[in-house]
Every structure is written in structure tokens, then in C-alpha cells.
């Protein structure tokens, strides 16, 4: 199908202007809505089937999912209505989330073995429920030593053939941290893209509106 020069120029202007910015921002926020619902669903599924018994972990994941859902909903409504106030607050919140997420992602990618061990031990000592979940899942007992005179929820405990949980966790810690850091870094760049799109979209005029109106 052939286009004239005038039609080509008009198509490029529309794609790079108001309509393209609006559609891109809506698509980005729909992606965030899907991710937030996925986080909430996975956390609820894990709690329902008893895979994770710690309410703090489940509540934290669901809380992050709800927060992301609300932010994405604000951005989606603001983009659809070209609402200046909603877009402004959305841009500010998204930039703050970008700063936090980018920092955490870089920390996950840069952390060394000693720092991993220290963080894991702190997390282990903070929650007995988490200890029980880890012992059941990884079939291990204790963090750095196994006490067969104590209590352990791992199947291997009855046979006195358990490895320490620190050893088993650290086998996968690097892969998990790199995976989490990589995913976080990817989404942090989508967030700064959202900030740029929002800033650009706020300063554009709706071609269907009154040309003399200030938007």
C-alpha cells in the first residue's frame, strides 16, 4: 500500500505526538497492572497451599503488589484523561520508585559472599516461621550448625543426616540475587521511561481539544 508524502508526514507526526505518547503510557501502565496482579496472586497462592507460612513475607509481597497496582491505576487514569494533577503525582512517585529499585538492584548485583552470609544470618534470626519454611523446603537444619538435641522440621532430622541451611542457601544465593537484580534493573529502566513519557505527555496538547485552551 502506497502513501503520499503528505500522508507519511502526518503519520510520523501522529506517532511521535500526543496519540503515540498516550498509547505508550497506557500500555506501560497496563503492564504494571498485570505484574501487580501476578505478585498478589502468587503470594496468595503460596499462602493458600502452605508453601509460605510467614505472614510477614506474604503480607510484604501483597503490599508491594497493591502499591504497584494503585500507582499503575493512577497513571492509567491520568493518561486516558490527560489529567495534569494525576500525571504529576504519578511522575513523582514513579521517579522515587525508580531511585529505590535501581539502588536495590545494583546492590543485589554487587553484593559479595561475606555480605550475603551476614544478610542471610540476620534474616534467619529475625523469624522462626521463616526458619521452619526453609528447613521444610530445603531439607536442612540450623543455619551454620545442626543441633540434633533441638527442634527441626526437616525430614532428614529423624535420620541425623541433615546439612546446614546456610550451605544450601548459599548454593543458590548468587543465582537468585543476580536474577532478582537483573529483573529489578530491567523494570527500573521501564520506570524511568515512564517518567520521561509522562513529562512529555503532560506538556503536549490534545489535538481534539480547543487549541486556545491551556492543558
N, C-alpha and C positions, 0 to 999 in steps of 0.2 A: 504494500500500500504506500503510495507516494504522498508526501506532504510538501506544500509550498513553503517558501522561505518565511512568509508571514506566520503560517501555522506552526512551523518549527520554533520560531522565536517566541510565540505565545505559549507553546508547550513548555519550553525551558523556563520562562518567567513564572508560570504557574507552579512547576515542580520545585523551583528554588524559592518560592514566595510563601504567602500565607497558607495556602492549602497544603503544601508539602510539609511545612513546619507543624501544622495542626495534626495531620495524619501520622507523622513520625512520633510526635509526643504522645498521641493516643495509643499507638502501637507499643511504645516503650512502657507505658503505664499498664496496659493490658498484660504485658509480660510480667511486670512486678506483681500484679494481682494473682496471676497463675502461680508464681513462685511462692507467694504468701499463703495461698490456699494449700499448696503442696506441703509446705512446712507444717501448717496446722494439722493437716490430715495425717502426715507421717507421725507426728508427736502423739496425736490421739490414738492412732493405730497401735503404736508401741506401748502405750499405757493400757489400752484395752486388752491386748493379748499378753500382757505381763512381761514384755521384753525389757521394759524400763520401769522400775518401781519407784524411782526417785521423783517425787512431785516437783522438786526444785528444778530438775533438768527439764521435765515435760513442760512445766509452767514457764520456764525461761524461753524454750523454743516457741511455744504458743504465743507468748508475749511479743517476741520479735516478729512472728508471723502476723499478728494483729496490728502491730505498729506499722509494718510494711504495707499491709492492706489499706490502712487508713491513709497513709501518705500517698499511695498509688491512687486511691479513690479521689483524694483532693486534687491530685494532678490531672486525673482523667476528667473530672467535672470542670476544672479550670480550663483545660484545653478545649473541651467541647463548647463551653460558653464564652471563651476568651475573657474570663473573669480576671481582672488585674490583681485584686487582693489575694485570691486563692493562688494564682500563679506566683505571686511574690513570696508568700509564705512557703509554698511548695519548693521554690528555688532555694530559699534559705535553709530549710530543713534538709533537702537533698544534698546540699553542699556540706552541711555538718555531718551527715551520714557518710558522705564520701571521705571526709578527713579521717573519721574514726575507722572506717572499714579499710581504707588504704594503709593506715598505720598498723592495724592488727594483721593485715595480710603480709605486709613486709616483715613484721616481727615473726610470723609463723614460718616464713621462708628463710629467715636469717638465724633462727634460734639454734644453738649448738647442743651437744649431748648432755653436758653438765646442767645447762639451764632447763632442758627437758626433764631431767631427773628431779630437779628441785621443784618444778611446777607440778609434776605428776605426784610427788610426795605430799605437797600441800593440798592438792585436790583429793588425794586418798584420805588424808587425815580429817578433812572437813566434813565428810558424810559417811556414816556407817551403811546407809542404804546403797550408796554408790559402791562401797566395798563389796557388799553382798551381790550386787548385779554383776560386777566384774568377776568375782570368784565363780559365779554360776556360768557366766558366758565363756570365760577363757579357761575354766577348769584349773584354777590356781589358788594358792592360799598365801595370805600375808603380802606385804609389799616388798620388803627386802629380805625377810626370813620367814620360815614356816614354823609355827608353834603348834605341834600336834597335841599339846595339852589344852589348847584353847578351843575356839569355835570357828568352823569354816563351813561354807555352804557348797563347796565344790565336790563333785562326785569322787574325785581322786583322794579325798581326805580319809575316807574309810580304809583305803589301802596303804596309806602313808607313802604315797608316791607323787606328791604334788611339787610342782615348781613354783617359784615366787612369781607374784603378779607383775613385779617391776620388770623382770626379764621378758615376760610375754608381751607386756605393753610396749616395751622399747623395741621389740622386733618390728612392730608396725607403726611406731610413733613417727618416724621420718616420712613414711609414705602418706600417712594421714595428714600431718602438718603441711606437707608440700601440696597435697590435694586441696585441703581447705584454703591454704594461702593462695593457690592458683585460681580457685573458684572465686574467692573474695576479691582478688586483684582484677579478674575479668569483670565482675559486677561493679567494682568501683569505677572502672572506665566507662561503663554504661551510665553510671550516675553522673559523672562529670559531663558526659554527652547530654544527659537530661537537663543539667543546669544550663548548658550552652543553648540548647534548643528552647528552653523556657525563656531565657533572657532575650533571645532573638524573636521569639513568637510574641512576647509582650510588647515589643516595640514595632510590631507590624500592624497595619490597618486592615480591617476586614473589607475586601472589595465589594461586598454586598451591602455594607452599611453606608450611612450618609458620609460622603467624602469630607465634609466640613466638621464632622464630629471628632472629638479628641478621644482616642482609645489608648 
